[in-house]
Amino acid sequence: MNAVEIEEAVSALAERPFEPEEFPYAFLQAFGNKETTLRRLRKGESNRSDFGGLLQTSNIHIKVAEPGAVTTTLAALRASPATARAKAKFILATDGDAFEAEDMMSGETVVCAYRDFPDHFGFFLALAGISTVRQIRENAFDIKATGRLNRLYVELLKDNPDWASAERRPDMNHFMARLIFLFFAENTDILNGESLFTATVDQMSAKDSSNTHEVISELFRAMKTSSKDRAGAKLPRWADAFPYVNGGLFAGSAKVPRFSKIARSYLHHIGNLDWKKINPDIFGSMIQAVADDEERSALGMHYTSVPNILKVLNPLFLDDLREKRDEAGDNARKLLNLRSRMSRIRVFDPACGSGNFLVIAYKEMRAIEAEINRRRGEPDRRSDIPLTNFRGIEIRDFPAEIARLALIIAEYQCDVTYRGQKEALKDFLPLDSQNWITCGNALRLDWLSICPPSGMGVKRHADDLFYSPLDQAQIDFENEGGETYICGNPPYSGKGKKTPQEVDDLDLLFANTGVKHGYIDYVGCWFLKAAEYCNVKGSAFAFVTTNSLCQGHQVPLIWPLIFRTGHKIFFAHTSFKWANLARNNAGVTVAIIGLSKEDKANRKIYAIGEDFRVTSRGVTNINAYLIGGDNVIVEKRSQPIAELSPMDLGNMPYDGGNLLLTRQEASDLELNEIQRLQFTRRIFGSKEFINNLERYCLWIEDRHLTEANAIDGIRRRIEAVRAMRSKSSDAGGRAMAARVDTHSSY
């Protein structure tokens, strides 16, 4: 189960009548426990509770309390020797009215009404093997909203199959972007009243949903009609109450997919969520999977935490802004100069997805600006930081739309926080129709034409995400003369995992370099493009990357090309896990690398210790291996330098996967203890070591081959190896097929 599915299961549990005897098992089931596990707990075979509760080893101790005794019951669970003995992560007590829980490691607690415990489901995600961060634990709204919107999206496509076609899918995605904006707008008084959109659809559409699409279409038409054109538009009175939104969001077609009764019900429930709680950076990264058929199974998993994003943004430029703010103190002139500088800064993410990096950069800059305004005695001043200074490129249309929408929402929320809701509402509508996010392949586009350095005009635009035409007026930056910072988390795709399109992109970028790119990770393309871009003007850039880009075979291939442009690494985060919300996710191991042509005396290397604390140290130079030292690059050699044995390929099974076993596959062989020790071995390779995978291999000595062949499961695997090798196009592989008959060890 992913996080979205768990939230839905937990919400369904809270809505059912409380059943004291059944609750502990239903709670565990909502977090993905299988029926076989629950059956053993019910029988007492694996229940370790010492006072009538349910205690699952290494997970949770649950006790249904007597009415009014929830707090004392939780204290008893905390003091229970069984809780400590079983290393329970959580304790939980409820009487169906009150609900209390505690994380035994951190000491964090949840205290709420029973009906509200689904709002805290993120607190318990570790029960499902999902590691999470504070933002998710404390606010379940974004996952809840993602799940509800996903159900609506799937239901609409079921009833409108033509909208699922490649031609109509952009229309469907744009429709969903409109809905997301309206749900947020009606909860924040942007639409001149609480729940105006949802209430209007409820009241004006038939309960059988036959005209729901027509009602929504009229509302869309109203929101693209300016005040001066309203008289001639002949809008229904109930639609005329909606404000003019513009911004391209409601431009173009007002067509709406048909709604079934189920879809209409989903719309109603989504509208009744509290959209004021939305976090645009969290929600955006999760909702992008809704519109992707291949990614929908991973719904809710794609979340990049704010601390991880700040590992890129802080040393890239935010730390410098904060340092200058602190140096300015209360000096009004220095504060004014810093504010003026910030208004001209451009942040560019050429692989922006749903806009996480841009949103966080904007919010952090607004926080610094707000402190400057406070010190200058101008707390209500309108922001000088324009959204159009935050540019991005995204290859998929729906995340690109969500990126722009996320920035719009972030701007409004910042205005409410720093200027008050009245001022925020006054400046919010109509939306700006300018485009800051380009939908296209970043490796095929000219970055200088999308985010030009100071003194250059914008020469090219892709189609505006909200239906502005290709030949629209140029969108120049509001404040000229500023710095540009490039950042992001581009796609990784290592050797053997690149799509044909990605291989073509690499062919294009490395065509004139003389470098064979087969071993270079796809993310390397962004480093090369960024270095070329920054040659025009001294910008700086930082990307999240696979740590393999700084190891072994890749270093002598790509880093000389980058260093040749005059760029040097000025900060780096050495290898760490970039985890998401996937179940039992080990996370990909990444590094963060920042480069600039500026001659910096103090460069920083950051590392995460065993206690998960980040440490930093200053060095005079950081080389391609992310080590403080000279730019030494180890080239590949076919012969050893010293009088040593040459290194060969290694122990390669060449087995079609038949000699390698997962833990379950090893168990399925049903070997007794003697056979298991005789014919299987635990195997450790790079994947097993890095991702903590448990795998085994068949290890059959010549003298035991006959005995091994007597075991059906092993014999079938040996036959499969023989068949695979016999069909090999390699003569050596075919020769190995005969070897299976006489020597089947691995």
JOWONOR-V609608 format. One record per pair of residues at least 4 apart in sequence whose C-alpha atoms are under 6 Angstrom apart, sorted by the first residue. I is the first residue (numbers start at 1). GAP is how many residues later the second one is. D is the distance in Angstrom with one decimal. If there is no record, write none. Layout:
I,GAP,D  I,GAP,D
//
This chain:
1,4,5.8  1,31,5.9  3,297,5.6  4,139,5.7  4,143,5.3  4,296,5.5  6,24,5.9  6,25,5.7  9,21,5.1  10,20,5.6  10,108,5.7  11,107,5.4  14,101,5.6  18,78,5.8  19,4,5.8  23,4,5.9  28,5,5.7  29,4,4.7  31,97,5.4  35,4,6.0  40,5,5.2  40,6,5.9  41,4,5.9  41,5,5.1  41,6,5.0  47,7,5.9  47,8,5.2  47,9,5.9  48,7,5.0  49,4,5.5  49,5,5.4  49,6,4.7  53,9,5.6  53,10,4.4  54,7,5.7  54,8,5.1  55,5,5.8  55,6,4.2  56,4,5.5  57,29,4.8  58,28,5.8  58,29,4.9  58,30,4.6  59,29,4.7  59,30,5.0  60,28,4.9  60,29,5.6  60,30,4.6  60,31,5.6  61,30,4.8  62,29,5.9  62,30,4.8  62,31,6.0  63,30,5.1  64,29,5.7  64,30,5.2  64,31,5.7  65,4,5.8  65,5,5.5  65,29,5.6  65,30,4.9  67,28,5.5  70,23,5.6  70,24,5.6  74,19,5.4  76,4,6.0  82,4,5.9  83,5,5.6  89,15,5.4  90,12,5.6  90,13,4.7  90,14,5.5  91,10,5.5  91,11,5.5  92,8,5.9  92,9,4.2  93,7,5.5  94,4,5.6  94,5,4.5  96,18,5.7  97,16,6.0  97,17,5.1  98,15,4.6  98,16,5.0  99,12,5.9  99,13,5.4  99,14,5.6  99,15,5.0  100,10,5.5  100,11,4.6  101,8,5.6  101,9,5.1  102,6,5.8  102,7,4.3  103,4,5.2  103,5,5.3  119,21,5.4  122,14,5.8  122,15,4.2  123,14,4.6  125,5,5.4  126,4,4.9  126,5,5.7  129,454,5.2  129,455,4.6  130,451,5.8  130,453,4.6  130,454,5.5  134,4,6.0  141,4,6.0  142,141,5.0  146,141,5.5  150,140,5.5  152,111,5.8  152,114,5.9  156,4,5.9  157,4,5.3  157,7,5.9  163,5,4.8  163,6,5.6  164,5,5.3  165,4,5.7  173,225,5.6  181,4,5.9  182,4,5.9  183,88,5.7  184,91,5.1  185,5,4.9  185,6,5.8  186,5,5.3  186,8,5.5  186,9,4.8  186,10,5.7  187,7,5.6  187,8,5.9  187,88,5.9  189,4,5.2  189,5,6.0  195,4,5.8  196,4,5.9  198,73,5.6  200,4,5.8  201,4,5.6  205,6,5.7  205,7,5.0  208,53,5.8  209,50,6.0  209,51,5.8  209,52,5.3  213,43,5.3  213,45,5.3  217,37,5.3  217,38,5.9  217,39,5.9  219,20,5.3  220,34,5.8  223,20,5.8  223,21,4.5  223,22,5.2  224,20,5.8  224,22,5.4  224,26,5.2  224,27,5.8  225,19,5.9  226,18,5.4  235,5,5.9  245,184,6.0  245,185,4.8  245,186,5.9  246,184,5.6  246,185,5.6  247,184,4.3  247,185,4.7  247,186,3.7  248,185,5.4  248,218,4.4  248,219,5.7  249,217,4.9  259,4,5.5  259,5,5.9  279,4,5.8  280,4,5.6  280,126,4.9  281,75,4.8  283,4,5.9  284,70,5.2  285,17,5.7  285,18,5.5  285,69,5.6  286,14,4.9  286,16,5.4  288,111,5.2  289,6,5.2  289,7,5.2  289,10,5.7  290,6,5.5  292,4,5.9  301,279,5.7  301,280,4.2  301,281,5.0  302,278,5.8  303,277,5.6  310,4,5.2  314,4,4.5  314,5,4.9  315,4,5.7  328,6,5.5  328,7,5.9  330,45,5.9  332,44,5.9  343,41,5.4  343,42,4.6  344,135,5.1  344,138,4.3  345,137,5.0  345,138,4.9  345,139,5.9  346,43,4.8  346,44,5.9  346,138,4.6  347,43,4.9  347,137,5.9  347,138,5.0  347,139,6.0  348,42,5.9  348,43,4.7  348,44,5.5  348,138,4.7  349,43,4.7  349,137,5.7  349,138,5.1  349,139,5.3  350,42,5.2  350,43,4.6  350,92,6.0  351,42,5.5  351,43,5.4  351,139,5.3  352,40,5.5  352,41,5.8  352,42,5.5  353,41,5.6  353,46,5.4  354,45,4.5  354,46,5.8  354,48,5.4  354,49,4.2  355,4,5.9  355,48,4.3  359,48,5.7  366,4,6.0  373,5,4.8  373,6,5.2  374,4,5.7  374,5,4.8  380,39,4.8  388,48,5.5  391,45,5.0  391,46,5.7  392,45,4.7  393,44,5.7  393,45,4.7  393,46,5.8  394,6,5.5  394,45,5.0  394,46,5.9  395,44,5.3  395,45,4.4  395,46,5.0  397,42,6.0  399,4,6.0  401,64,5.9  402,4,5.8  415,4,5.2  415,9,5.0  416,4,4.4  416,5,4.6  416,8,5.5  421,4,6.0  435,29,5.6  438,24,5.6  447,4,5.9  448,4,4.5  449,9,5.5  449,10,5.1  449,11,5.3  452,4,5.6  454,27,4.9  458,16,6.0  458,18,5.9  462,8,5.9  463,6,5.9  463,7,4.8  464,4,4.6  484,55,5.3  485,55,5.3  485,56,5.6  486,55,4.4  487,54,5.7  487,55,5.0  487,56,5.4  488,55,5.2  489,54,5.7  489,55,4.9  490,33,5.8  491,32,5.7  492,30,5.4  492,31,4.8  493,4,5.5  493,5,5.3  493,28,5.7  493,29,5.2  494,27,4.4  495,24,5.5  498,4,5.7  506,4,5.9  507,4,5.6  520,34,5.6  526,4,5.9  534,4,5.6  534,5,5.1  540,55,5.8  540,56,4.6  541,53,5.6  541,54,5.5  542,51,5.4  542,52,3.9  543,49,5.8  543,50,5.8  544,47,5.9  544,48,4.5  545,45,5.5  545,46,5.4  546,44,4.5  547,43,4.7  547,44,4.9  549,5,5.6  550,5,5.6  550,74,5.8  550,75,4.9  551,4,5.9  555,4,5.5  556,79,5.8  560,4,5.9  563,4,5.3  566,31,5.8  567,29,5.2  567,30,4.4  568,27,5.4  568,28,5.6  569,25,5.6  569,26,4.4  569,53,5.8  570,24,5.8  570,25,5.5  570,33,4.8  571,23,5.2  571,32,5.7  571,33,4.7  571,34,5.7  572,20,5.4  572,21,4.5  572,33,5.0  573,18,5.5  573,19,4.9  573,32,6.0  573,33,4.6  573,34,5.8  574,17,5.1  574,33,5.5  575,15,5.3  575,16,4.8  576,13,5.4  576,14,5.6  577,10,5.3  577,11,5.6  577,12,4.6  578,9,5.2  578,10,5.5  579,8,4.0  586,105,5.8  601,19,6.0  602,16,5.7  602,17,5.9  602,18,5.7  603,15,5.4  603,16,5.2  603,17,5.9  604,13,5.6  604,14,4.6  605,11,5.5  605,12,5.6  606,9,5.6  606,10,4.3  607,7,5.6  607,8,5.4  608,4,5.4  608,5,5.5  608,6,4.5  609,4,5.5  619,9,5.7  621,7,5.6  621,8,5.6  622,4,5.7  622,5,5.5  622,6,4.6  622,7,5.9  623,4,5.6  623,8,4.8  640,6,5.9  655,66,5.1  658,59,5.4  659,38,5.4  659,39,5.3  660,36,5.8  660,37,4.4  661,4,5.4  661,5,5.6  661,34,5.7  661,35,4.9  661,36,5.6  662,33,4.8  663,32,6.0  669,44,5.5  671,4,5.5  671,5,5.5  672,4,6.0  675,4,5.8  676,4,5.5  679,19,5.6  679,20,5.0  679,21,5.4  680,17,5.6  680,18,4.7  680,19,5.3  681,15,5.5  681,16,5.5  682,14,4.3  683,12,5.7  683,13,5.1  684,4,5.5  686,4,6.0  687,4,5.7  688,4,5.2  688,5,4.4  699,46,4.9  699,47,5.1  700,44,5.7  700,45,4.3  701,44,5.3  702,41,5.1  709,6,4.7  722,15,4.8  725,8,5.3  725,9,5.2  725,12,5.0  726,8,4.8  726,11,5.5  728,5,5.7  728,6,5.8  739,4,5.6  740,4,5.0
//
